[in-house]
Amino acid sequence: MAADMGMTNKQFQGFIRLALGWLEKALQKSPDNEDLKKLKDIFQSMLEDD
């Protein structure tokens, strides 16, 4: 998947980690937001599949 986007695996993982960090901050402000929780789960699974 990362190669299809023109990114190296390391760059792709870095992007996912960055997004997860921002999702975590958003969840601290809105801990009951189910959409943010689902999005975080999706991003986390993308990182774990690698």
NUPALO-405622 format. One record per atom (N, C-alpha, C): atom name; x, y, z; chain. Coordinates in Angstrom, 1 decimal, always signed. Layout:
! NUPALO-405622
+------+--------+--------+--------+-----+
: atom :      x :      y :      z : mol :
+------+--------+--------+--------+-----+
:   CA :      X :      Y :      Z :   A :
...
+------+--------+--------+--------+-----+
***
This chain:
! NUPALO-405622
+------+--------+--------+--------+-----+
: atom :      x :      y :      z : mol :
+------+--------+--------+--------+-----+
:    N :   +0.8 :   -1.2 :   +0.0 :   A :
:   CA :   +0.0 :   +0.0 :   +0.0 :   A :
:    C :   +0.9 :   +1.3 :   +0.0 :   A :
:    N :   +1.9 :   +1.3 :   +0.8 :   A :
:   CA :   +2.8 :   +2.4 :   +0.9 :   A :
:    C :   +3.4 :   +2.7 :   -0.4 :   A :
:    N :   +3.9 :   +1.7 :   -1.2 :   A :
:   CA :   +4.5 :   +1.9 :   -2.4 :   A :
:    C :   +3.6 :   +2.5 :   -3.5 :   A :
:    N :   +2.3 :   +2.2 :   -3.4 :   A :
:   CA :   +1.3 :   +2.7 :   -4.3 :   A :
:    C :   +1.2 :   +4.2 :   -4.2 :   A :
:    N :   +1.4 :   +4.7 :   -3.0 :   A :
:   CA :   +1.3 :   +6.2 :   -2.7 :   A :
:    C :   +2.6 :   +6.9 :   -3.0 :   A :
:    N :   +3.6 :   +6.2 :   -3.4 :   A :
:   CA :   +4.9 :   +6.9 :   -3.6 :   A :
:    C :   +5.6 :   +7.2 :   -2.3 :   A :
:    N :   +5.4 :   +6.4 :   -1.3 :   A :
:   CA :   +6.0 :   +6.6 :   +0.0 :   A :
:    C :   +6.8 :   +5.3 :   +0.4 :   A :
:    N :   +7.9 :   +5.5 :   +1.1 :   A :
:   CA :   +8.6 :   +4.4 :   +1.6 :   A :
:    C :   +7.8 :   +3.8 :   +2.8 :   A :
:    N :   +8.0 :   +2.6 :   +3.2 :   A :
:   CA :   +7.4 :   +2.0 :   +4.4 :   A :
:    C :   +7.6 :   +2.9 :   +5.6 :   A :
:    N :   +8.8 :   +3.4 :   +5.8 :   A :
:   CA :   +9.2 :   +4.2 :   +6.9 :   A :
:    C :   +8.4 :   +5.5 :   +6.9 :   A :
:    N :   +8.2 :   +6.1 :   +5.8 :   A :
:   CA :   +7.5 :   +7.4 :   +5.7 :   A :
:    C :   +6.0 :   +7.1 :   +6.0 :   A :
:    N :   +5.5 :   +6.0 :   +5.5 :   A :
:   CA :   +4.1 :   +5.7 :   +5.7 :   A :
:    C :   +3.8 :   +5.4 :   +7.2 :   A :
:    N :   +4.7 :   +4.7 :   +7.8 :   A :
:   CA :   +4.6 :   +4.5 :   +9.3 :   A :
:    C :   +4.7 :   +5.8 :  +10.1 :   A :
:    N :   +5.5 :   +6.7 :   +9.6 :   A :
:   CA :   +5.7 :   +8.0 :  +10.3 :   A :
:    C :   +4.4 :   +8.8 :  +10.2 :   A :
:    N :   +3.8 :   +8.7 :   +9.0 :   A :
:   CA :   +2.5 :   +9.4 :   +8.8 :   A :
:    C :   +1.4 :   +8.9 :   +9.7 :   A :
:    N :   +1.3 :   +7.5 :   +9.8 :   A :
:   CA :   +0.3 :   +6.9 :  +10.6 :   A :
:    C :   +0.6 :   +7.3 :  +12.1 :   A :
:    N :   +1.8 :   +7.2 :  +12.5 :   A :
:   CA :   +2.1 :   +7.6 :  +13.9 :   A :
:    C :   +1.8 :   +9.0 :  +14.2 :   A :
:    N :   +2.0 :   +9.9 :  +13.3 :   A :
:   CA :   +1.7 :  +11.3 :  +13.4 :   A :
:    C :   +0.2 :  +11.5 :  +13.6 :   A :
:    N :   -0.6 :  +10.8 :  +12.7 :   A :
:   CA :   -2.0 :  +10.9 :  +12.7 :   A :
:    C :   -2.6 :  +10.3 :  +14.0 :   A :
:    N :   -2.0 :   +9.2 :  +14.5 :   A :
:   CA :   -2.4 :   +8.6 :  +15.8 :   A :
:    C :   -2.2 :   +9.6 :  +16.9 :   A :
:    N :   -1.1 :  +10.3 :  +16.9 :   A :
:   CA :   -0.8 :  +11.3 :  +17.9 :   A :
:    C :   -1.9 :  +12.4 :  +18.0 :   A :
:    N :   -2.3 :  +12.9 :  +16.8 :   A :
:   CA :   -3.3 :  +13.9 :  +16.8 :   A :
:    C :   -4.7 :  +13.3 :  +17.1 :   A :
:    N :   -5.0 :  +12.1 :  +16.8 :   A :
:   CA :   -6.2 :  +11.5 :  +17.2 :   A :
:    C :   -6.3 :  +11.3 :  +18.7 :   A :
:    N :   -5.2 :  +11.0 :  +19.3 :   A :
:   CA :   -5.1 :  +10.8 :  +20.7 :   A :
:    C :   -5.4 :  +12.1 :  +21.4 :   A :
:    N :   -4.8 :  +13.2 :  +20.9 :   A :
:   CA :   -5.1 :  +14.6 :  +21.4 :   A :
:    C :   -6.6 :  +14.9 :  +21.3 :   A :
:    N :   -7.2 :  +14.6 :  +20.2 :   A :
:   CA :   -8.6 :  +14.9 :  +19.9 :   A :
:    C :   -9.5 :  +14.1 :  +20.9 :   A :
:    N :   -9.1 :  +12.8 :  +21.1 :   A :
:   CA :   -9.8 :  +12.0 :  +22.0 :   A :
:    C :   -9.7 :  +12.5 :  +23.5 :   A :
:    N :   -8.7 :  +13.1 :  +23.8 :   A :
:   CA :   -8.6 :  +13.7 :  +25.2 :   A :
:    C :   -9.6 :  +14.8 :  +25.4 :   A :
:    N :   -9.8 :  +15.5 :  +24.3 :   A :
:   CA :  -10.8 :  +16.6 :  +24.4 :   A :
:    C :  -12.2 :  +16.1 :  +24.3 :   A :
:    N :  -12.4 :  +15.0 :  +23.5 :   A :
:   CA :  -13.7 :  +14.5 :  +23.3 :   A :
:    C :  -13.7 :  +13.0 :  +23.5 :   A :
:    N :  -13.5 :  +12.5 :  +24.7 :   A :
:   CA :  -13.3 :  +11.1 :  +25.0 :   A :
:    C :  -14.5 :  +10.2 :  +24.6 :   A :
:    N :  -15.7 :  +10.7 :  +24.4 :   A :
:   CA :  -16.9 :   +9.9 :  +24.1 :   A :
:    C :  -17.2 :   +9.9 :  +22.6 :   A :
:    N :  -16.3 :  +10.5 :  +21.8 :   A :
:   CA :  -16.5 :  +10.6 :  +20.3 :   A :
:    C :  -16.2 :   +9.3 :  +19.7 :   A :
:    N :  -17.3 :   +8.5 :  +19.3 :   A :
:   CA :  -17.2 :   +7.2 :  +18.7 :   A :
:    C :  -16.5 :   +7.2 :  +17.4 :   A :
:    N :  -16.7 :   +8.3 :  +16.6 :   A :
:   CA :  -16.1 :   +8.4 :  +15.3 :   A :
:    C :  -14.6 :   +8.5 :  +15.4 :   A :
:    N :  -14.1 :   +9.3 :  +16.4 :   A :
:   CA :  -12.7 :   +9.4 :  +16.6 :   A :
:    C :  -12.1 :   +8.0 :  +17.0 :   A :
:    N :  -12.8 :   +7.3 :  +17.9 :   A :
:   CA :  -12.4 :   +6.0 :  +18.4 :   A :
:    C :  -12.2 :   +5.0 :  +17.2 :   A :
:    N :  -13.2 :   +5.0 :  +16.3 :   A :
:   CA :  -13.2 :   +4.1 :  +15.2 :   A :
:    C :  -12.0 :   +4.5 :  +14.3 :   A :
:    N :  -11.8 :   +5.8 :  +14.0 :   A :
:   CA :  -10.7 :   +6.2 :  +13.2 :   A :
:    C :   -9.4 :   +5.8 :  +13.8 :   A :
:    N :   -9.2 :   +6.0 :  +15.1 :   A :
:   CA :   -8.0 :   +5.6 :  +15.7 :   A :
:    C :   -7.8 :   +4.1 :  +15.6 :   A :
:    N :   -8.8 :   +3.3 :  +15.7 :   A :
:   CA :   -8.7 :   +1.9 :  +15.6 :   A :
:    C :   -8.2 :   +1.5 :  +14.2 :   A :
:    N :   -8.8 :   +2.2 :  +13.2 :   A :
:   CA :   -8.4 :   +1.9 :  +11.8 :   A :
:    C :   -6.9 :   +2.2 :  +11.6 :   A :
:    N :   -6.5 :   +3.4 :  +12.0 :   A :
:   CA :   -5.1 :   +3.8 :  +11.8 :   A :
:    C :   -4.2 :   +2.8 :  +12.6 :   A :
:    N :   -4.6 :   +2.4 :  +13.8 :   A :
:   CA :   -3.8 :   +1.5 :  +14.6 :   A :
:    C :   -3.6 :   +0.2 :  +13.9 :   A :
:    N :   -4.7 :   -0.3 :  +13.3 :   A :
:   CA :   -4.6 :   -1.6 :  +12.5 :   A :
:    C :   -3.7 :   -1.5 :  +11.3 :   A :
:    N :   -3.7 :   -0.3 :  +10.7 :   A :
:   CA :   -2.8 :   -0.1 :   +9.5 :   A :
:    C :   -1.4 :   -0.2 :  +10.0 :   A :
:    N :   -1.1 :   +0.3 :  +11.1 :   A :
:   CA :   +0.3 :   +0.3 :  +11.6 :   A :
:    C :   +0.7 :   -1.2 :  +12.0 :   A :
:    N :   -0.2 :   -1.9 :  +12.6 :   A :
:   CA :   +0.0 :   -3.3 :  +13.1 :   A :
:    C :   +0.1 :   -4.2 :  +11.9 :   A :
:    N :   -0.6 :   -4.0 :  +10.8 :   A :
:   CA :   -0.5 :   -4.9 :   +9.7 :   A :
:    C :   +0.8 :   -4.9 :   +9.0 :   A :
:    N :   +1.6 :   -3.8 :   +9.1 :   A :
:   CA :   +2.8 :   -3.6 :   +8.4 :   A :
:    C :   +3.9 :   -4.5 :   +8.9 :   A :
+------+--------+--------+--------+-----+
***
